[in-house]
Amino acid sequence: MTETRATGYDGLSSRLVPEVELREFLLGCFGIAEHELFVGHDDRVEEDLRDVPQDVVFAAFCTYRQTRGHFAMHFDVGIEGRLADRVGRGERGSPRASARTCCTAPPNLQGCGR
């Protein structure tokens, strides 16, 4: 059996999702512990990680930022392969993963697989 490679998601939201709500969603979606997740604004990643040892590896790493146009917010989530298997992303470009992301996301949060 081959190990699933790490992958990621890109997403858009028509409203600004509070960081705490985004964090809760990702923790529930991937079934991981708080210490396995990083969530931070694009402009503050370096600052947020300043006191984190460089050898720490997060199972899921999410950055977000405000955007213009029809959407209010953009987010990127990188995940370990084991998490990809949990949401059906192990199959390349799995529509099941994208559907799960859209169906279980907080209101107005839309995800699409990379």
N, CA, C and O of each residue as an XYZ file, in Angstrom:
456
protein
N       0.848     -1.182      0.000
C       0.000      0.000      0.000
C       0.889      1.239      0.000
O       1.851      1.326      0.763
N       0.559      2.182     -0.852
C       1.354      3.408     -0.915
C       0.803      4.444      0.053
O      -0.394      4.480      0.337
N       1.691      5.273      0.545
C       1.306      6.331      1.468
C       0.803      7.529      0.675
O       1.416      7.935     -0.312
N      -0.306      8.083      1.113
C      -0.863      9.258      0.453
C       0.032     10.461      0.716
O       0.476     10.683      1.842
N       0.287     11.223     -0.320
C       1.112     12.419     -0.197
C       0.311     13.559      0.404
O      -0.917     13.592      0.334
N       1.030     14.478      0.988
C       0.394     15.686      1.517
C      -0.282     16.433      0.372
O       0.145     16.337     -0.779
N      -1.309     17.157      0.685
C      -2.055     17.882     -0.329
C      -2.605     19.164      0.293
O      -2.189     19.552      1.384
N      -3.514     19.806     -0.380
C      -4.058     21.046      0.163
C      -5.363     21.442     -0.480
O      -5.814     20.847     -1.459
N      -5.945     22.448      0.094
C      -7.194     23.019     -0.384
C      -7.037     24.527     -0.526
O      -6.293     25.162      0.222
N      -7.733     25.076     -1.475
C      -7.904     26.519     -1.606
C      -9.382     26.772     -1.381
O     -10.215     25.962     -1.788
N      -9.722     27.871     -0.746
C     -11.132     28.144     -0.525
C     -11.440     29.619     -0.528
O     -10.554     30.462     -0.381
N     -12.716     29.918     -0.700
C     -13.217     31.284     -0.698
C     -14.429     31.353      0.211
O     -15.138     30.362      0.388
N     -14.662     32.506      0.777
C     -15.831     32.721      1.613
C     -16.454     34.055      1.247
O     -15.752     35.032      0.987
N     -17.775     34.088      1.229
C     -18.466     35.339      0.917
C     -18.612     36.221      2.158
O     -19.173     37.314      2.083
N     -18.107     35.747      3.293
C     -18.055     36.563      4.505
C     -16.714     36.317      5.185
O     -16.068     35.296      4.949
N     -16.303     37.251      6.023
C     -15.084     37.068      6.799
C     -15.397     36.099      7.935
O     -16.204     36.403      8.813
N     -14.763     34.945      7.916
C     -14.982     33.931      8.938
C     -14.007     34.206     10.081
O     -12.800     34.269      9.850
N     -14.501     34.369     11.299
C     -13.591     34.604     12.427
C     -12.602     33.438     12.566
O     -12.947     32.282     12.322
N     -11.379     33.765     12.959
C     -10.340     32.737     13.062
C     -10.759     31.590     13.976
O     -10.467     30.432     13.677
N     -11.425     31.884     15.065
C     -11.852     30.831     15.984
C     -12.836     29.877     15.305
O     -12.796     28.671     15.552
N     -13.706     30.397     14.465
C     -14.673     29.564     13.739
C     -13.973     28.715     12.679
O     -14.303     27.543     12.501
N     -13.024     29.297     11.988
C     -12.245     28.557     10.991
C     -11.469     27.438     11.679
O     -11.423     26.312     11.182
N     -10.863     27.745     12.817
C     -10.110     26.750     13.595
C     -11.017     25.587     14.020
O     -10.650     24.423     13.853
N     -12.189     25.896     14.565
C     -13.132     24.856     15.000
C     -13.534     23.966     13.834
O     -13.590     22.743     13.968
N     -13.813     24.582     12.689
C     -14.182     23.820     11.501
C     -13.080     22.849     11.093
O     -13.348     21.676     10.833
N     -11.845     23.333     11.036
C     -10.731     22.485     10.603
C     -10.437     21.374     11.606
O     -10.143     20.246     11.211
N     -10.512     21.678     12.880
C     -10.300     20.644     13.904
C     -11.327     19.530     13.760
O     -10.985     18.349     13.826
N     -12.586     19.908     13.563
C     -13.643     18.918     13.397
C     -13.553     18.159     12.091
O     -13.764     16.947     12.054
N     -13.243     18.859     11.032
C     -13.158     18.250      9.708
C     -12.075     17.179      9.656
O     -12.296     16.091      9.125
N     -10.912     17.490     10.207
C      -9.779     16.570     10.118
C      -9.622     15.675     11.342
O      -8.828     14.734     11.316
N     -10.353     15.947     12.396
C     -10.270     15.111     13.588
C      -8.890     15.128     14.224
O      -8.358     14.082     14.599
N      -8.315     16.312     14.346
C      -6.978     16.443     14.918
C      -7.024     17.250     16.208
O      -8.009     17.922     16.515
N      -5.927     17.163     16.953
C      -5.817     17.916     18.204
C      -5.396     19.352     17.911
O      -4.827     19.650     16.861
N      -5.685     20.220     18.852
C      -5.367     21.649     18.721
C      -3.899     21.882     18.355
O      -3.601     22.726     17.510
N      -2.988     21.150     18.979
C      -1.553     21.371     18.734
C      -1.099     20.932     17.340
O       0.014     21.253     16.924
N      -1.955     20.199     16.613
C      -1.616     19.739     15.269
C      -2.036     20.730     14.189
O      -1.784     20.501     13.006
N      -2.667     21.815     14.582
C      -3.226     22.771     13.632
C      -2.628     24.158     13.815
O      -2.505     24.660     14.932
N      -2.261     24.759     12.701
C      -1.887     26.170     12.694
C      -2.909     26.906     11.851
O      -3.216     26.483     10.736
N      -3.439     28.004     12.372
C      -4.322     28.901     11.624
C      -3.820     30.308     11.882
O      -3.679     30.724     13.032
N      -3.550     31.043     10.805
C      -3.078     32.403     10.975
C      -3.300     33.252      9.737
O      -3.403     32.739      8.623
N      -3.372     34.546      9.948
C      -3.527     35.497      8.853
C      -2.235     35.517      8.035
O      -1.142     35.445      8.596
N      -2.360     35.614      6.720
C      -1.193     35.647      5.825
C      -0.133     36.656      6.259
O       1.065     36.387      6.164
N      -0.577     37.805      6.730
C       0.347     38.878      7.089
C       1.057     38.658      8.422
O       2.006     39.371      8.746
N       0.596     37.663      9.204
C       1.169     37.480     10.535
C       1.805     36.116     10.758
O       2.131     35.786     11.898
N       1.994     35.319      9.730
C       2.508     33.956      9.899
C       3.861     33.957     10.598
O       4.053     33.231     11.574
N       4.776     34.744     10.122
C       6.108     34.772     10.724
C       6.030     35.174     12.198
O       6.672     34.560     13.050
N       5.258     36.187     12.484
C       5.088     36.653     13.862
C       4.435     35.571     14.733
O       4.868     35.333     15.861
N       3.391     34.919     14.206
C       2.685     33.880     14.960
C       3.571     32.671     15.255
O       3.380     31.989     16.261
N       4.539     32.408     14.378
C       5.407     31.238     14.547
C       6.726     31.568     15.252
O       7.567     30.688     15.440
N       6.903     32.799     15.631
C       8.170     33.240     16.231
C       8.609     32.360     17.399
O       9.788     32.018     17.494
N       7.692     31.986     18.288
C       8.042     31.213     19.479
C       7.843     29.703     19.311
O       7.977     28.947     20.273
N       7.525     29.273     18.102
C       7.328     27.847     17.835
C       8.655     27.274     17.340
O       9.237     27.803     16.393
N       9.143     26.195     17.969
C      10.395     25.588     17.504
C      10.312     25.210     16.022
O       9.262     24.774     15.549
N      11.400     25.376     15.304
C      11.406     25.141     13.859
C      11.180     23.684     13.473
O      10.835     23.399     12.327
N      11.369     22.759     14.408
C      11.167     21.352     14.076
C       9.719     20.890     14.299
O       9.402     19.724     14.062
N       8.849     21.784     14.745
C       7.438     21.435     14.930
C       6.782     21.283     13.565
O       6.954     22.117     12.676
N       6.026     20.198     13.420
C       5.307     19.934     12.174
C       3.815     19.930     12.494
O       3.367     19.232     13.404
N       3.059     20.708     11.746
C       1.612     20.757     11.918
C       0.964     19.797     10.924
O       1.367     19.742      9.762
N      -0.034     19.045     11.375
C      -0.765     18.138     10.485
C      -1.579     18.932      9.460
O      -1.765     18.494      8.325
N      -2.055     20.097      9.875
C      -2.794     20.989      8.976
C      -2.309     22.416      9.224
O      -2.157     22.843     10.368
N      -2.073     23.137      8.142
C      -1.530     24.495      8.215
C      -2.406     25.379      7.348
O      -2.476     25.191      6.134
N      -3.076     26.346      7.969
C      -4.042     27.175      7.254
C      -3.675     28.648      7.374
O      -3.408     29.147      8.467
N      -3.667     29.325      6.251
C      -3.522     30.778      6.238
C      -4.740     31.367      5.534
O      -5.350     30.727      4.678
N      -5.078     32.585      5.907
C      -6.236     33.246      5.307
C      -5.928     34.726      5.119
O      -5.001     35.273      5.717
N      -6.726     35.350      4.276
C      -6.580     36.783      4.031
C      -7.884     37.326      3.453
O      -8.684     36.594      2.870
N      -8.069     38.613      3.631
C      -9.222     39.287      3.044
C      -8.976     39.421      1.548
O      -7.835     39.562      1.109
N     -10.045     39.377      0.773
C      -9.935     39.499     -0.677
C     -10.989     40.482     -1.180
O     -11.817     40.971     -0.411
N     -10.947     40.757     -2.450
C     -11.887     41.712     -3.061
C     -12.814     41.008     -4.033
O     -12.644     39.830     -4.347
N     -13.776     41.743     -4.490
C     -14.692     41.209     -5.495
C     -15.888     40.534     -4.853
O     -16.450     41.030     -3.877
N     -16.269     39.395     -5.415
C     -17.456     38.689     -4.957
C     -17.252     37.968     -3.623
O     -18.222     37.567     -2.980
N     -16.022     37.807     -3.218
C     -15.736     37.090     -1.985
C     -15.051     38.007     -0.980
O     -14.431     39.005     -1.348
N     -15.175     37.653      0.287
C     -14.598     38.464      1.351
C     -13.276     37.901      1.867
O     -12.456     38.627      2.429
N     -13.079     36.584      1.668
C     -11.948     35.922      2.303
C     -11.449     34.771      1.448
O     -12.235     34.076      0.803
N     -10.143     34.576      1.446
C      -9.490     33.448      0.774
C      -8.693     32.694      1.820
O      -8.087     33.306      2.699
N      -8.689     31.371      1.735
C      -7.873     30.587      2.657
C      -7.194     29.436      1.926
O      -7.698     28.930      0.923
N      -6.039     29.034      2.450
C      -5.276     27.892      1.952
C      -5.068     26.950      3.125
O      -4.751     27.385      4.232
N      -5.247     25.660      2.882
C      -5.006     24.663      3.928
C      -4.119     23.577      3.350
O      -4.488     22.915      2.380
N      -2.953     23.396      3.942
C      -2.070     22.293      3.584
C      -2.246     21.195      4.617
O      -2.306     21.474      5.815
N      -2.330     19.941      4.163
C      -2.569     18.835      5.089
C      -1.638     17.665      4.822
O      -1.185     17.453      3.697
N      -1.358     16.903      5.885
C      -0.584     15.679      5.774
C      -1.392     14.623      5.024
O      -2.619     14.698      4.956
N      -0.699     13.652      4.469
C      -1.361     12.588      3.730
C      -2.391     11.824      4.535
O      -3.440     11.452      4.009
N      -2.103     11.584      5.816
C      -3.059     10.833      6.647
C      -4.396     11.564      6.762
O      -5.443     10.930      6.895
N      -4.363     12.893      6.710
C      -5.607     13.668      6.764
C      -6.318     13.612      5.420
O      -7.547     13.611      5.358
N      -5.542     13.566      4.352
C      -6.137     13.451      3.017
C      -6.947     12.168      2.923
O      -8.027     12.150      2.333
N      -6.423     11.091      3.508
C      -7.145      9.820      3.503
C      -8.455      9.920      4.278
O      -9.448      9.301      3.896
N      -8.467     10.692      5.359
C      -9.675     10.827      6.187
C     -10.813     11.510      5.453
O     -11.978     11.195      5.692
N     -10.498     12.435      4.566
C     -11.554     13.160      3.865
C     -11.700     12.709      2.417
O     -12.348     13.380      1.613
N     -11.095     11.571      2.088
C     -11.253     11.029      0.752
C     -10.396     11.708     -0.282
O     -10.635     11.531     -1.476
N      -9.418     12.470      0.119
C      -8.575     13.186     -0.820
C      -7.436     12.310     -1.332
O      -6.662     12.720     -2.197
N      -7.344     11.085     -0.780
C      -6.300     10.168     -1.208
C      -6.400      9.853     -2.692
O      -5.388      9.644     -3.362
N      -7.643      9.819     -3.207
C      -7.810      9.646     -4.644
C      -7.550     11.003     -5.274
O      -8.118     12.006     -4.843
N      -6.719     11.043     -6.264
C      -6.289     12.308     -6.856
C      -7.469     13.164     -7.312
O      -8.310     12.731     -8.100
N      -7.505     14.389     -6.793
C      -8.554     15.325     -7.189
C      -9.949     14.867     -6.826
O     -10.913     15.199     -7.516
N     -10.068     14.113     -5.758
C     -11.337     13.508     -5.381
C     -12.469     14.514     -5.222
O     -12.361     15.450     -4.431
N     -13.564     14.327     -5.975
C     -14.713     15.200     -5.798
C     -15.359     15.006     -4.427
O     -16.011     15.910     -3.905
N     -15.171     13.817     -3.852
C     -15.732     13.530     -2.539
C     -15.160     14.487     -1.494
O     -15.890     14.959     -0.622
N     -13.874     14.772     -1.573
C     -13.240     15.683     -0.613
C     -13.804     17.086     -0.756
O     -14.125     17.737      0.238
N     -13.925     17.548     -1.987
C     -14.454     18.893     -2.205
C     -15.891     18.985     -1.719
O     -16.284     19.982     -1.114
N     -16.673     17.949     -1.983
C     -18.062     17.943     -1.530
C     -18.125     17.962     -0.018
O     -18.945     18.672      0.562
N     -17.265     17.187      0.627
C     -17.263     17.163      2.093
C     -16.901     18.545      2.635
O     -17.526     19.028      3.580
N     -15.912     19.167      2.049
C     -15.503     20.486      2.507
C     -16.654     21.472      2.378
O     -16.929     22.231      3.307
N     -17.320     21.466      1.245
C     -18.430     22.404      1.037
C     -19.611     22.086      1.942
O     -20.249     22.996      2.473
N     -19.906     20.812      2.121
C     -21.094     20.429      2.888
C     -20.924     20.614      4.379
O     -21.910     20.844      5.080
N     -19.705     20.523      4.891
C     -19.513     20.598      6.330
C     -18.951     21.939      6.768
O     -18.735     22.164      7.959
N     -18.717     22.812      5.834
C     -18.104     24.102      6.149
C     -19.098     25.039      6.829
O     -20.310     24.907      6.655
N     -18.575     25.980      7.600
C     -19.460     27.011      8.149
C     -20.179     27.719      7.002
O     -19.693     27.696      5.872
N     -21.311     28.339      7.264
C     -22.054     29.025      6.198
C     -21.156     29.971      5.396
O     -20.340     30.693      5.970
N     -21.304     29.966      4.113
C     -20.596     30.828      3.174
C     -19.123     30.459      2.967
O     -18.399     31.211      2.314
N     -18.665     29.338      3.498
C     -17.289     28.909      3.304
C     -17.282     27.870      2.212
O     -17.898     26.814      2.358
N     -16.598     28.148      1.122
C     -16.596     27.236     -0.013
C     -15.187     26.747     -0.258
O     -14.263     27.548     -0.399
N     -15.015     25.426     -0.310
C     -13.690     24.868     -0.547
C     -13.622     24.167     -1.880
O     -14.628     23.680     -2.395
N     -12.431     24.121     -2.432
C     -12.230     23.362     -3.651
C     -10.851     22.760     -3.579
O      -9.899     23.429     -3.180
N     -10.732     21.517     -3.958
C      -9.440     20.836     -3.896
C      -8.465     21.384     -4.890
O      -8.847     21.841     -5.968
N      -7.205     21.340     -4.532
C      -6.153     21.765     -5.448
C      -5.894     20.694     -6.455
O      -5.036     20.857     -7.323
